[in-house]
Amino acid sequence: MSQAVQVAAQLLRQYGDDAEVIATLRAAEVAAQGDAEALAHWDDVIACLSGSGAPEGPAN
């Protein structure tokens, strides 16, 4: 399981339906700092949360 999928799953557990919004906010923060590597990570997390590779199961 990739790190992005693990982070996406954790965000789903913690924030439920708001997980994608939280990931987007974090992506904006690192983008504002100019951290391209971290932005790529958060873009991968957002892709997982948006349905292209999102982990299955309850969002407890």
HTML snippet that shows the backbone in 3Dmol.js (N, CA, C, O; Angstrom):
<script src="https://3Dmol.org/build/3Dmol-min.js"></script>
<div id="view" style="width:600px;height:400px;position:relative"></div>
<script>
const pdb = `
ATOM      1  N   MET A   1       0.852  -1.174   0.000  1.00  0.00           N
ATOM      2  CA  MET A   1       0.000   0.000   0.000  1.00  0.00           C
ATOM      3  C   MET A   1       0.903   1.244   0.000  1.00  0.00           C
ATOM      4  O   MET A   1       1.821   1.362   0.811  1.00  0.00           O
ATOM      5  N   SER A   2       0.621   2.157  -0.920  1.00  0.00           N
ATOM      6  CA  SER A   2       1.473   3.345  -1.031  1.00  0.00           C
ATOM      7  C   SER A   2       1.222   4.313   0.120  1.00  0.00           C
ATOM      8  O   SER A   2       0.194   4.248   0.793  1.00  0.00           O
ATOM      9  N   GLN A   3       2.158   5.187   0.326  1.00  0.00           N
ATOM     10  CA  GLN A   3       2.028   6.173   1.399  1.00  0.00           C
ATOM     11  C   GLN A   3       0.817   7.071   1.168  1.00  0.00           C
ATOM     12  O   GLN A   3       0.121   7.418   2.122  1.00  0.00           O
ATOM     13  N   ALA A   4       0.553   7.452  -0.076  1.00  0.00           N
ATOM     14  CA  ALA A   4      -0.599   8.305  -0.373  1.00  0.00           C
ATOM     15  C   ALA A   4      -1.902   7.602  -0.011  1.00  0.00           C
ATOM     16  O   ALA A   4      -2.816   8.231   0.521  1.00  0.00           O
ATOM     17  N   VAL A   5      -1.995   6.312  -0.293  1.00  0.00           N
ATOM     18  CA  VAL A   5      -3.197   5.553   0.046  1.00  0.00           C
ATOM     19  C   VAL A   5      -3.348   5.455   1.559  1.00  0.00           C
ATOM     20  O   VAL A   5      -4.458   5.558   2.080  1.00  0.00           O
ATOM     21  N   GLN A   6      -2.249   5.260   2.260  1.00  0.00           N
ATOM     22  CA  GLN A   6      -2.290   5.195   3.722  1.00  0.00           C
ATOM     23  C   GLN A   6      -2.755   6.519   4.313  1.00  0.00           C
ATOM     24  O   GLN A   6      -3.576   6.539   5.230  1.00  0.00           O
ATOM     25  N   VAL A   7      -2.236   7.616   3.796  1.00  0.00           N
ATOM     26  CA  VAL A   7      -2.636   8.935   4.285  1.00  0.00           C
ATOM     27  C   VAL A   7      -4.103   9.189   3.959  1.00  0.00           C
ATOM     28  O   VAL A   7      -4.841   9.717   4.791  1.00  0.00           O
ATOM     29  N   ALA A   8      -4.527   8.819   2.763  1.00  0.00           N
ATOM     30  CA  ALA A   8      -5.930   8.990   2.377  1.00  0.00           C
ATOM     31  C   ALA A   8      -6.849   8.205   3.315  1.00  0.00           C
ATOM     32  O   ALA A   8      -7.890   8.709   3.736  1.00  0.00           O
ATOM     33  N   ALA A   9      -6.467   6.991   3.633  1.00  0.00           N
ATOM     34  CA  ALA A   9      -7.269   6.169   4.542  1.00  0.00           C
ATOM     35  C   ALA A   9      -7.344   6.803   5.927  1.00  0.00           C
ATOM     36  O   ALA A   9      -8.405   6.816   6.551  1.00  0.00           O
ATOM     37  N   GLN A  10      -6.227   7.326   6.404  1.00  0.00           N
ATOM     38  CA  GLN A  10      -6.206   7.982   7.715  1.00  0.00           C
ATOM     39  C   GLN A  10      -7.099   9.225   7.709  1.00  0.00           C
ATOM     40  O   GLN A  10      -7.849   9.451   8.658  1.00  0.00           O
ATOM     41  N   LEU A  11      -7.023  10.021   6.658  1.00  0.00           N
ATOM     42  CA  LEU A  11      -7.874  11.204   6.555  1.00  0.00           C
ATOM     43  C   LEU A  11      -9.345  10.819   6.526  1.00  0.00           C
ATOM     44  O   LEU A  11     -10.174  11.489   7.143  1.00  0.00           O
ATOM     45  N   LEU A  12      -9.677   9.748   5.817  1.00  0.00           N
ATOM     46  CA  LEU A  12     -11.064   9.274   5.786  1.00  0.00           C
ATOM     47  C   LEU A  12     -11.542   8.858   7.168  1.00  0.00           C
ATOM     48  O   LEU A  12     -12.668   9.162   7.561  1.00  0.00           O
ATOM     49  N   ARG A  13     -10.681   8.160   7.904  1.00  0.00           N
ATOM     50  CA  ARG A  13     -11.057   7.756   9.261  1.00  0.00           C
ATOM     51  C   ARG A  13     -11.260   8.966  10.155  1.00  0.00           C
ATOM     52  O   ARG A  13     -12.196   9.010  10.953  1.00  0.00           O
ATOM     53  N   GLN A  14     -10.383   9.943  10.018  1.00  0.00           N
ATOM     54  CA  GLN A  14     -10.406  11.097  10.913  1.00  0.00           C
ATOM     55  C   GLN A  14     -11.456  12.132  10.521  1.00  0.00           C
ATOM     56  O   GLN A  14     -12.118  12.697  11.392  1.00  0.00           O
ATOM     57  N   TYR A  15     -11.617  12.389   9.223  1.00  0.00           N
ATOM     58  CA  TYR A  15     -12.465  13.498   8.779  1.00  0.00           C
ATOM     59  C   TYR A  15     -13.691  13.074   7.974  1.00  0.00           C
ATOM     60  O   TYR A  15     -14.541  13.910   7.667  1.00  0.00           O
ATOM     61  N   GLY A  16     -13.796  11.809   7.632  1.00  0.00           N
ATOM     62  CA  GLY A  16     -14.960  11.338   6.888  1.00  0.00           C
ATOM     63  C   GLY A  16     -15.112  12.054   5.558  1.00  0.00           C
ATOM     64  O   GLY A  16     -14.168  12.130   4.771  1.00  0.00           O
ATOM     65  N   ASP A  17     -16.309  12.582   5.310  1.00  0.00           N
ATOM     66  CA  ASP A  17     -16.611  13.232   4.032  1.00  0.00           C
ATOM     67  C   ASP A  17     -15.770  14.482   3.772  1.00  0.00           C
ATOM     68  O   ASP A  17     -15.678  14.934   2.630  1.00  0.00           O
ATOM     69  N   ASP A  18     -15.164  15.039   4.800  1.00  0.00           N
ATOM     70  CA  ASP A  18     -14.343  16.245   4.642  1.00  0.00           C
ATOM     71  C   ASP A  18     -12.879  15.941   4.333  1.00  0.00           C
ATOM     72  O   ASP A  18     -12.069  16.863   4.227  1.00  0.00           O
ATOM     73  N   ALA A  19     -12.533  14.685   4.190  1.00  0.00           N
ATOM     74  CA  ALA A  19     -11.134  14.290   3.982  1.00  0.00           C
ATOM     75  C   ALA A  19     -10.516  14.958   2.761  1.00  0.00           C
ATOM     76  O   ALA A  19      -9.377  15.421   2.820  1.00  0.00           O
ATOM     77  N   GLU A  20     -11.252  15.012   1.661  1.00  0.00           N
ATOM     78  CA  GLU A  20     -10.704  15.613   0.443  1.00  0.00           C
ATOM     79  C   GLU A  20     -10.472  17.115   0.633  1.00  0.00           C
ATOM     80  O   GLU A  20      -9.499  17.661   0.113  1.00  0.00           O
ATOM     81  N   VAL A  21     -11.345  17.771   1.364  1.00  0.00           N
ATOM     82  CA  VAL A  21     -11.181  19.206   1.640  1.00  0.00           C
ATOM     83  C   VAL A  21      -9.925  19.437   2.474  1.00  0.00           C
ATOM     84  O   VAL A  21      -9.158  20.362   2.205  1.00  0.00           O
ATOM     85  N   ILE A  22      -9.718  18.606   3.477  1.00  0.00           N
ATOM     86  CA  ILE A  22      -8.533  18.727   4.331  1.00  0.00           C
ATOM     87  C   ILE A  22      -7.263  18.520   3.505  1.00  0.00           C
ATOM     88  O   ILE A  22      -6.298  19.272   3.642  1.00  0.00           O
ATOM     89  N   ALA A  23      -7.268  17.504   2.653  1.00  0.00           N
ATOM     90  CA  ALA A  23      -6.096  17.241   1.809  1.00  0.00           C
ATOM     91  C   ALA A  23      -5.833  18.409   0.870  1.00  0.00           C
ATOM     92  O   ALA A  23      -4.679  18.769   0.633  1.00  0.00           O
ATOM     93  N   THR A  24      -6.887  19.000   0.338  1.00  0.00           N
ATOM     94  CA  THR A  24      -6.736  20.148  -0.557  1.00  0.00           C
ATOM     95  C   THR A  24      -6.144  21.345   0.179  1.00  0.00           C
ATOM     96  O   THR A  24      -5.303  22.060  -0.365  1.00  0.00           O
ATOM     97  N   LEU A  25      -6.580  21.560   1.405  1.00  0.00           N
ATOM     98  CA  LEU A  25      -6.021  22.648   2.209  1.00  0.00           C
ATOM     99  C   LEU A  25      -4.540  22.424   2.491  1.00  0.00           C
ATOM    100  O   LEU A  25      -3.739  23.357   2.426  1.00  0.00           O
ATOM    101  N   ARG A  26      -4.187  21.194   2.802  1.00  0.00           N
ATOM    102  CA  ARG A  26      -2.773  20.880   3.058  1.00  0.00           C
ATOM    103  C   ARG A  26      -1.942  21.050   1.789  1.00  0.00           C
ATOM    104  O   ARG A  26      -0.805  21.518   1.844  1.00  0.00           O
ATOM    105  N   ALA A  27      -2.513  20.670   0.652  1.00  0.00           N
ATOM    106  CA  ALA A  27      -1.814  20.867  -0.621  1.00  0.00           C
ATOM    107  C   ALA A  27      -1.595  22.350  -0.881  1.00  0.00           C
ATOM    108  O   ALA A  27      -0.527  22.744  -1.348  1.00  0.00           O
ATOM    109  N   ALA A  28      -2.583  23.168  -0.588  1.00  0.00           N
ATOM    110  CA  ALA A  28      -2.450  24.612  -0.785  1.00  0.00           C
ATOM    111  C   ALA A  28      -1.370  25.189   0.120  1.00  0.00           C
ATOM    112  O   ALA A  28      -0.623  26.076  -0.294  1.00  0.00           O
ATOM    113  N   GLU A  29      -1.282  24.694   1.349  1.00  0.00           N
ATOM    114  CA  GLU A  29      -0.259  25.167   2.284  1.00  0.00           C
ATOM    115  C   GLU A  29       1.151  24.894   1.760  1.00  0.00           C
ATOM    116  O   GLU A  29       2.006  25.779   1.769  1.00  0.00           O
ATOM    117  N   VAL A  30       1.386  23.658   1.303  1.00  0.00           N
ATOM    118  CA  VAL A  30       2.735  23.328   0.830  1.00  0.00           C
ATOM    119  C   VAL A  30       3.036  24.000  -0.498  1.00  0.00           C
ATOM    120  O   VAL A  30       4.189  24.317  -0.790  1.00  0.00           O
ATOM    121  N   ALA A  31       1.993  24.220  -1.313  1.00  0.00           N
ATOM    122  CA  ALA A  31       2.190  24.939  -2.571  1.00  0.00           C
ATOM    123  C   ALA A  31       2.613  26.377  -2.294  1.00  0.00           C
ATOM    124  O   ALA A  31       3.482  26.915  -2.979  1.00  0.00           O
ATOM    125  N   ALA A  32       2.004  26.993  -1.297  1.00  0.00           N
ATOM    126  CA  ALA A  32       2.347  28.367  -0.931  1.00  0.00           C
ATOM    127  C   ALA A  32       3.788  28.468  -0.431  1.00  0.00           C
ATOM    128  O   ALA A  32       4.425  29.514  -0.553  1.00  0.00           O
ATOM    129  N   GLN A  33       4.286  27.380   0.127  1.00  0.00           N
ATOM    130  CA  GLN A  33       5.672  27.345   0.613  1.00  0.00           C
ATOM    131  C   GLN A  33       6.650  26.985  -0.497  1.00  0.00           C
ATOM    132  O   GLN A  33       7.864  27.045  -0.302  1.00  0.00           O
ATOM    133  N   GLY A  34       6.124  26.611  -1.660  1.00  0.00           N
ATOM    134  CA  GLY A  34       6.987  26.266  -2.784  1.00  0.00           C
ATOM    135  C   GLY A  34       7.575  24.871  -2.712  1.00  0.00           C
ATOM    136  O   GLY A  34       8.579  24.595  -3.370  1.00  0.00           O
ATOM    137  N   ASP A  35       6.978  23.984  -1.931  1.00  0.00           N
ATOM    138  CA  ASP A  35       7.492  22.625  -1.750  1.00  0.00           C
ATOM    139  C   ASP A  35       6.852  21.696  -2.785  1.00  0.00           C
ATOM    140  O   ASP A  35       5.788  21.127  -2.542  1.00  0.00           O
ATOM    141  N   ALA A  36       7.497  21.549  -3.923  1.00  0.00           N
ATOM    142  CA  ALA A  36       6.951  20.769  -5.034  1.00  0.00           C
ATOM    143  C   ALA A  36       6.816  19.282  -4.687  1.00  0.00           C
ATOM    144  O   ALA A  36       5.860  18.636  -5.115  1.00  0.00           O
ATOM    145  N   GLU A  37       7.744  18.747  -3.931  1.00  0.00           N
ATOM    146  CA  GLU A  37       7.699  17.328  -3.561  1.00  0.00           C
ATOM    147  C   GLU A  37       6.496  17.039  -2.657  1.00  0.00           C
ATOM    148  O   GLU A  37       5.779  16.060  -2.859  1.00  0.00           O
ATOM    149  N   ALA A  38       6.289  17.893  -1.672  1.00  0.00           N
ATOM    150  CA  ALA A  38       5.141  17.709  -0.783  1.00  0.00           C
ATOM    151  C   ALA A  38       3.833  17.927  -1.532  1.00  0.00           C
ATOM    152  O   ALA A  38       2.843  17.244  -1.266  1.00  0.00           O
ATOM    153  N   LEU A  39       3.824  18.866  -2.459  1.00  0.00           N
ATOM    154  CA  LEU A  39       2.625  19.104  -3.259  1.00  0.00           C
ATOM    155  C   LEU A  39       2.278  17.873  -4.090  1.00  0.00           C
ATOM    156  O   LEU A  39       1.107  17.510  -4.203  1.00  0.00           O
ATOM    157  N   ALA A  40       3.284  17.232  -4.667  1.00  0.00           N
ATOM    158  CA  ALA A  40       3.051  16.014  -5.447  1.00  0.00           C
ATOM    159  C   ALA A  40       2.447  14.922  -4.563  1.00  0.00           C
ATOM    160  O   ALA A  40       1.560  14.189  -5.001  1.00  0.00           O
ATOM    161  N   HIS A  41       2.920  14.812  -3.333  1.00  0.00           N
ATOM    162  CA  HIS A  41       2.366  13.841  -2.385  1.00  0.00           C
ATOM    163  C   HIS A  41       0.895  14.130  -2.125  1.00  0.00           C
ATOM    164  O   HIS A  41       0.064  13.224  -2.194  1.00  0.00           O
ATOM    165  N   TRP A  42       0.566  15.376  -1.826  1.00  0.00           N
ATOM    166  CA  TRP A  42      -0.823  15.720  -1.519  1.00  0.00           C
ATOM    167  C   TRP A  42      -1.705  15.591  -2.755  1.00  0.00           C
ATOM    168  O   TRP A  42      -2.883  15.252  -2.635  1.00  0.00           O
ATOM    169  N   ASP A  43      -1.163  15.851  -3.930  1.00  0.00           N
ATOM    170  CA  ASP A  43      -1.922  15.621  -5.164  1.00  0.00           C
ATOM    171  C   ASP A  43      -2.269  14.139  -5.304  1.00  0.00           C
ATOM    172  O   ASP A  43      -3.368  13.796  -5.741  1.00  0.00           O
ATOM    173  N   ASP A  44      -1.332  13.260  -4.933  1.00  0.00           N
ATOM    174  CA  ASP A  44      -1.592  11.818  -4.972  1.00  0.00           C
ATOM    175  C   ASP A  44      -2.668  11.429  -3.960  1.00  0.00           C
ATOM    176  O   ASP A  44      -3.536  10.605  -4.249  1.00  0.00           O
ATOM    177  N   VAL A  45      -2.603  12.030  -2.774  1.00  0.00           N
ATOM    178  CA  VAL A  45      -3.610  11.755  -1.739  1.00  0.00           C
ATOM    179  C   VAL A  45      -4.989  12.202  -2.233  1.00  0.00           C
ATOM    180  O   VAL A  45      -5.976  11.482  -2.080  1.00  0.00           O
ATOM    181  N   ILE A  46      -5.044  13.391  -2.822  1.00  0.00           N
ATOM    182  CA  ILE A  46      -6.318  13.909  -3.340  1.00  0.00           C
ATOM    183  C   ILE A  46      -6.859  12.994  -4.428  1.00  0.00           C
ATOM    184  O   ILE A  46      -8.066  12.756  -4.486  1.00  0.00           O
ATOM    185  N   ALA A  47      -5.989  12.475  -5.292  1.00  0.00           N
ATOM    186  CA  ALA A  47      -6.423  11.547  -6.335  1.00  0.00           C
ATOM    187  C   ALA A  47      -7.022  10.291  -5.721  1.00  0.00           C
ATOM    188  O   ALA A  47      -8.023   9.775  -6.218  1.00  0.00           O
ATOM    189  N   CYS A  48      -6.428   9.801  -4.659  1.00  0.00           N
ATOM    190  CA  CYS A  48      -6.980   8.629  -3.969  1.00  0.00           C
ATOM    191  C   CYS A  48      -8.363   8.938  -3.405  1.00  0.00           C
ATOM    192  O   CYS A  48      -9.284   8.128  -3.513  1.00  0.00           O
ATOM    193  N   LEU A  49      -8.496  10.100  -2.811  1.00  0.00           N
ATOM    194  CA  LEU A  49      -9.757  10.455  -2.172  1.00  0.00           C
ATOM    195  C   LEU A  49     -10.857  10.777  -3.177  1.00  0.00           C
ATOM    196  O   LEU A  49     -12.041  10.635  -2.869  1.00  0.00           O
ATOM    197  N   SER A  50     -10.477  11.205  -4.366  1.00  0.00           N
ATOM    198  CA  SER A  50     -11.481  11.587  -5.353  1.00  0.00           C
ATOM    199  C   SER A  50     -12.051  10.417  -6.116  1.00  0.00           C
ATOM    200  O   SER A  50     -12.912  10.598  -6.978  1.00  0.00           O
ATOM    201  N   GLY A  51     -11.585   9.216  -5.814  1.00  0.00           N
ATOM    202  CA  GLY A  51     -12.177   8.028  -6.426  1.00  0.00           C
ATOM    203  C   GLY A  51     -11.240   7.246  -7.317  1.00  0.00           C
ATOM    204  O   GLY A  51     -11.540   6.098  -7.647  1.00  0.00           O
ATOM    205  N   SER A  52     -10.131   7.809  -7.717  1.00  0.00           N
ATOM    206  CA  SER A  52      -9.189   7.060  -8.543  1.00  0.00           C
ATOM    207  C   SER A  52      -8.154   6.392  -7.647  1.00  0.00           C
ATOM    208  O   SER A  52      -7.002   6.820  -7.584  1.00  0.00           O
ATOM    209  N   GLY A  53      -8.581   5.331  -6.952  1.00  0.00           N
ATOM    210  CA  GLY A  53      -7.672   4.605  -6.077  1.00  0.00           C
ATOM    211  C   GLY A  53      -7.985   4.786  -4.611  1.00  0.00           C
ATOM    212  O   GLY A  53      -7.157   4.463  -3.759  1.00  0.00           O
ATOM    213  N   ALA A  54      -9.172   5.299  -4.298  1.00  0.00           N
ATOM    214  CA  ALA A  54      -9.544   5.498  -2.891  1.00  0.00           C
ATOM    215  C   ALA A  54      -9.683   4.157  -2.194  1.00  0.00           C
ATOM    216  O   ALA A  54     -10.208   3.204  -2.769  1.00  0.00           O
ATOM    217  N   PRO A  55      -9.217   4.083  -0.968  1.00  0.00           N
ATOM    218  CA  PRO A  55      -9.358   2.834  -0.216  1.00  0.00           C
ATOM    219  C   PRO A  55     -10.834   2.522   0.050  1.00  0.00           C
ATOM    220  O   PRO A  55     -11.631   3.433   0.276  1.00  0.00           O
ATOM    221  N   GLU A  56     -11.187   1.264   0.023  1.00  0.00           N
ATOM    222  CA  GLU A  56     -12.558   0.838   0.277  1.00  0.00           C
ATOM    223  C   GLU A  56     -12.746   0.614   1.767  1.00  0.00           C
ATOM    224  O   GLU A  56     -11.780   0.389   2.496  1.00  0.00           O
ATOM    225  N   GLY A  57     -13.974   0.675   2.208  1.00  0.00           N
ATOM    226  CA  GLY A  57     -14.284   0.354   3.584  1.00  0.00           C
ATOM    227  C   GLY A  57     -14.896   1.526   4.306  1.00  0.00           C
ATOM    228  O   GLY A  57     -14.967   2.629   3.765  1.00  0.00           O
ATOM    229  N   PRO A  58     -15.341   1.292   5.534  1.00  0.00           N
ATOM    230  CA  PRO A  58     -15.993   2.345   6.300  1.00  0.00           C
ATOM    231  C   PRO A  58     -15.027   3.451   6.692  1.00  0.00           C
ATOM    232  O   PRO A  58     -13.831   3.212   6.859  1.00  0.00           O
ATOM    233  N   ALA A  59     -15.543   4.647   6.837  1.00  0.00           N
ATOM    234  CA  ALA A  59     -14.713   5.796   7.171  1.00  0.00           C
ATOM    235  C   ALA A  59     -14.657   6.053   8.656  1.00  0.00           C
ATOM    236  O   ALA A  59     -14.208   7.124   9.066  1.00  0.00           O
ATOM    237  N   ASN A  60     -15.088   5.129   9.474  1.00  0.00           N
ATOM    238  CA  ASN A  60     -15.146   5.259  10.946  1.00  0.00           C
ATOM    239  C   ASN A  60     -14.461   6.494  11.377  1.00  0.00           C
ATOM    240  O   ASN A  60     -14.401   6.781  12.572  1.00  0.00           O
TER     241      ASN A  60
END
`;
const viewer = $3Dmol.createViewer("view");
viewer.addModel(pdb, "pdb");
viewer.setStyle({}, {cartoon: {color: "spectrum"}});
viewer.zoomTo();
viewer.render();
</script>
